[in-house]
Amino acid sequence: MQSLDFADRLMLVTGAAQGIGAAVVRSLVQAGARVAGLDLQPDKLDALKAELEPQRFSPYRVDVSRSLEVNQAVEQIEQDLGPIAGLVNGAGILSHQPLVSITDADWERTFAVNATGVFNLSRSVAKAMIPRRSGAIVTVSSNAASVPRQQMAAYAASKAAATHFTRCLGLELADFGIRCNVVSPGSTDTPMQHALWTDAAAQQAVLMGSLKTFRTGIPLGRIASPADIADGVLFLLSDQARHITMHDLRIDGGATLGH
């Protein structure tokens, strides 16, 4: 049995400043990895760096929706820190509103980060990985990518695009020994989740589900922690998952009933 040992491997994590991305960074550093963290929130990146071993976390302010910034950052990271062994596409934004209220700008920005950002990072990192014939890419998607949600059309559609893109990527890169997988969280205790809660009863409503909104509850009866999602990400990055690619790992307490 291979261990979750990432000693001295360099990992790139987007959306690293908070939530699931920050949890992934912490877990990777604890497992011995060096991590380059990308985000648009430099203050939070610096706070995370101060919390961790400084030599193991390098922050970069990058807008993942801009391919030029991404390409320059990946080139700089490989030059300064070494070859990237793994990529975690963790950056994401939420659009929560009725479909008819979504503006062009809302739609375009949601796809720019959640889908195009995954494309930009994956393309740039894959180009570097292919000559080395090794690497692992994990995209943090959502269980909303496969189950319709009210007032989440742009978010769900963008995550569906990211999910299927990553699986197609895995098929193309398999010949080079590069694995590409997806982790699809359900409700998770992050700032994004809290933005959906309007009162003290909101968390209980998530656990119980709602017939009115055609949403099941969470059979395991708890909201996931960011660390729960990070555990799945690290497994798929690790040598323990060396024969797993194009897989969508649902981490939602059973909320989508295994769909």
C-alpha positions as CSV (number, residue, x, y, z in Angstrom):
1,M,0.0,0.0,0.0
2,Q,1.4,3.4,-1.0
3,S,1.2,6.2,1.6
4,L,0.0,9.7,1.2
5,D,3.6,10.9,1.1
6,F,4.3,14.0,-1.0
7,A,7.8,14.7,0.3
8,D,9.4,17.4,-1.7
9,R,6.8,17.2,-4.6
10,L,5.7,20.5,-5.9
11,M,1.9,21.0,-6.1
12,L,0.1,24.0,-7.6
13,V,-3.3,24.9,-6.0
14,T,-5.7,27.6,-7.2
15,G,-8.2,29.2,-5.0
16,A,-5.6,28.7,-2.3
17,A,-6.5,31.6,0.0
18,Q,-9.6,30.2,1.7
19,G,-12.1,27.4,2.0
20,I,-11.4,24.1,0.3
21,G,-8.3,25.5,-1.5
22,A,-6.7,26.5,1.8
23,A,-7.5,23.2,3.3
24,V,-5.9,21.4,0.4
25,V,-2.8,23.5,0.9
26,R,-2.6,22.7,4.6
27,S,-3.0,19.0,4.0
28,L,-0.4,18.9,1.2
29,V,2.2,20.8,3.3
30,Q,1.5,18.5,6.3
31,A,2.1,15.5,3.9
32,G,5.5,17.0,3.0
33,A,4.7,18.8,-0.3
34,R,5.9,22.2,-1.4
35,V,2.9,24.2,-2.7
36,A,2.5,27.1,-5.0
37,G,-0.8,28.8,-4.2
38,L,-2.7,31.0,-6.6
39,D,-5.5,33.4,-5.7
40,L,-6.6,37.0,-6.1
41,Q,-6.6,37.7,-2.3
42,P,-2.9,38.5,-1.5
43,D,-3.7,39.3,2.2
44,K,-5.2,35.9,2.8
45,L,-2.4,34.2,0.9
46,D,0.1,36.0,3.1
47,A,-1.8,35.0,6.2
48,L,-1.7,31.4,5.1
49,K,2.0,31.6,4.4
50,A,2.6,32.9,7.9
51,E,0.7,29.9,9.3
52,L,2.7,27.4,7.4
53,E,6.4,26.5,7.0
54,P,7.5,29.5,4.9
55,Q,9.7,27.4,2.6
56,R,6.9,25.1,1.8
57,F,4.3,27.6,0.6
58,S,4.8,30.2,-2.2
59,P,1.9,32.6,-2.9
60,Y,1.1,34.0,-6.3
61,R,-1.5,36.6,-7.1
62,V,-3.0,35.3,-10.4
63,D,-6.4,35.7,-12.1
64,V,-7.1,32.2,-13.3
65,S,-9.5,33.5,-16.0
66,R,-6.6,35.3,-17.8
67,S,-4.5,32.8,-19.8
68,L,-1.5,35.2,-20.1
69,E,-1.3,35.6,-16.4
70,V,-1.6,31.8,-15.9
71,N,1.0,30.9,-18.5
72,Q,3.5,33.4,-17.0
73,A,2.8,32.1,-13.4
74,V,3.3,28.5,-14.4
75,E,6.5,29.3,-16.2
76,Q,7.7,31.3,-13.2
77,I,6.8,28.6,-10.8
78,E,8.7,25.9,-12.8
79,Q,11.7,28.2,-13.1
80,D,11.8,29.2,-9.4
81,L,10.5,26.1,-7.6
82,G,10.9,23.2,-10.0
83,P,8.7,20.8,-11.9
84,I,5.0,20.8,-11.0
85,A,4.0,17.3,-10.0
86,G,0.3,18.0,-9.3
87,L,-2.3,20.6,-10.0
88,V,-5.5,21.2,-8.0
89,N,-8.1,23.4,-9.7
90,G,-9.7,24.8,-6.6
91,A,-10.7,28.4,-7.7
92,G,-14.4,29.0,-8.0
93,I,-17.1,31.6,-7.6
94,L,-20.8,31.2,-6.9
95,S,-23.7,32.7,-8.8
96,H,-27.0,32.3,-6.9
97,Q,-30.0,33.9,-8.5
98,P,-33.0,33.1,-10.6
99,L,-32.1,32.3,-14.2
100,V,-34.0,35.2,-15.7
101,S,-32.0,37.6,-13.4
102,I,-28.6,36.4,-14.5
103,T,-26.9,39.2,-16.5
104,D,-24.4,38.6,-19.3
105,A,-21.6,39.7,-17.0
106,D,-22.7,37.3,-14.2
107,W,-22.8,34.4,-16.7
108,E,-19.5,35.3,-18.3
109,R,-17.6,35.8,-15.0
110,T,-18.9,32.5,-13.6
111,F,-17.7,30.6,-16.6
112,A,-14.5,32.6,-16.8
113,V,-13.4,31.4,-13.3
114,N,-15.1,28.0,-12.9
115,A,-14.6,26.6,-16.4
116,T,-12.1,28.7,-18.4
117,G,-9.9,28.9,-15.3
118,V,-9.7,25.1,-15.2
119,F,-8.9,25.1,-18.9
120,N,-6.2,27.7,-18.6
121,L,-4.4,26.1,-15.7
122,S,-4.8,22.5,-17.0
123,R,-3.5,23.4,-20.5
124,S,-0.5,25.3,-19.2
125,V,0.5,22.7,-16.6
126,A,-0.2,19.8,-18.9
127,K,2.3,21.2,-21.5
128,A,5.0,21.1,-18.8
129,M,4.0,17.6,-17.6
130,I,3.8,15.9,-21.0
131,P,7.6,15.8,-21.6
132,R,8.1,14.3,-18.1
133,R,5.4,11.7,-18.7
134,S,4.0,12.0,-15.2
135,G,1.7,14.2,-13.1
136,A,-1.8,14.4,-11.6
137,I,-4.6,16.9,-12.0
138,V,-7.6,17.2,-9.8
139,T,-10.5,19.6,-10.4
140,V,-12.7,20.6,-7.5
141,S,-16.2,20.7,-9.1
142,S,-19.5,20.3,-7.4
143,N,-22.3,17.8,-7.1
144,A,-24.5,20.5,-8.7
145,A,-22.7,19.6,-11.9
146,S,-24.9,16.5,-12.2
147,V,-28.1,17.4,-10.3
148,P,-30.2,20.4,-11.2
149,R,-30.4,23.2,-8.6
150,Q,-32.7,26.1,-8.4
151,Q,-31.1,29.6,-8.7
152,M,-27.8,28.0,-9.5
153,A,-27.9,27.6,-13.3
154,A,-24.7,29.4,-14.1
155,Y,-22.8,27.8,-11.3
156,A,-24.0,24.3,-12.0
157,A,-23.5,24.7,-15.8
158,S,-19.9,26.0,-15.3
159,K,-19.1,23.1,-12.9
160,A,-20.5,20.6,-15.4
161,A,-18.3,22.1,-18.1
162,A,-15.2,21.8,-15.8
163,T,-16.1,18.2,-14.8
164,H,-16.4,17.0,-18.4
165,F,-13.4,19.0,-19.6
166,T,-11.3,17.3,-16.9
167,R,-12.5,13.8,-17.9
168,C,-11.7,14.6,-21.6
169,L,-8.3,15.9,-20.5
170,G,-7.7,12.6,-18.7
171,L,-8.4,10.6,-21.8
172,E,-6.0,12.7,-23.9
173,L,-3.2,12.7,-21.3
174,A,-3.4,9.0,-20.4
175,D,-0.8,8.1,-22.9
176,F,1.6,10.3,-21.1
177,G,1.0,8.8,-17.6
178,I,-0.9,11.9,-16.4
179,R,-4.0,11.2,-14.4
180,C,-6.9,13.7,-14.4
181,N,-9.8,13.3,-11.8
182,V,-12.6,15.3,-10.3
183,V,-13.7,15.8,-6.7
184,S,-17.4,16.9,-6.4
185,P,-18.3,18.3,-3.0
186,G,-21.7,18.9,-1.7
187,S,-22.5,21.4,1.0
188,T,-19.3,22.3,2.7
189,D,-18.5,24.6,5.6
190,T,-16.9,27.4,3.5
191,P,-17.5,31.1,3.0
192,M,-19.3,30.2,-0.3
193,Q,-21.7,28.0,1.6
194,H,-22.3,30.6,4.3
195,A,-23.2,33.1,1.6
196,L,-26.3,30.9,0.9
197,W,-27.4,30.9,4.5
198,T,-29.9,33.7,5.3
199,D,-30.7,32.7,8.9
200,A,-29.9,30.3,11.8
201,A,-32.2,27.7,10.4
202,A,-30.5,27.5,7.0
203,Q,-27.9,24.9,8.0
204,Q,-30.6,22.6,9.3
205,A,-32.6,23.1,6.1
206,V,-29.6,21.9,4.1
207,L,-29.4,18.7,6.3
208,M,-33.1,18.0,6.0
209,G,-33.6,18.9,2.3
210,S,-36.6,20.6,0.8
211,L,-39.4,19.2,-1.3
212,K,-40.3,22.7,-2.4
213,T,-36.9,23.1,-4.1
214,F,-36.7,19.5,-5.2
215,R,-33.6,19.0,-3.1
216,T,-32.7,16.0,-1.0
217,G,-31.1,16.3,2.4
218,I,-27.8,14.9,3.5
219,P,-28.2,11.2,4.5
220,L,-25.1,11.3,6.7
221,G,-26.6,14.2,8.6
222,R,-23.6,16.6,8.6
223,I,-22.1,19.4,6.5
224,A,-18.7,18.5,5.1
225,S,-15.6,20.3,6.5
226,P,-13.0,21.6,4.0
227,A,-10.7,19.0,5.3
228,D,-13.1,16.2,4.2
229,I,-12.8,17.5,0.6
230,A,-9.0,17.9,0.9
231,D,-8.7,14.2,2.0
232,G,-10.3,13.2,-1.3
233,V,-8.1,15.5,-3.3
234,L,-4.9,14.2,-1.7
235,F,-5.9,10.6,-2.3
236,L,-6.5,11.3,-6.1
237,L,-3.1,13.1,-6.3
238,S,-1.3,10.3,-4.5
239,D,0.3,7.2,-5.7
240,Q,-2.5,5.3,-4.0
241,A,-4.7,6.4,-6.9
242,R,-2.1,5.5,-9.6
243,H,-4.7,3.5,-11.6
244,I,-7.5,6.0,-11.3
245,T,-8.2,8.6,-14.0
246,M,-11.3,10.3,-15.4
247,H,-13.1,9.6,-12.1
248,D,-15.6,11.9,-10.4
249,L,-15.4,11.4,-6.6
250,R,-18.6,12.6,-5.0
251,I,-18.0,13.9,-1.4
252,D,-21.5,15.0,-0.3
253,G,-22.6,12.7,2.5
254,G,-25.0,11.0,0.1
255,A,-26.9,14.1,-0.9
256,T,-27.1,13.2,-4.6
257,L,-27.9,9.6,-3.7
258,G,-24.9,8.3,-5.6
259,H,-26.1,9.8,-8.9
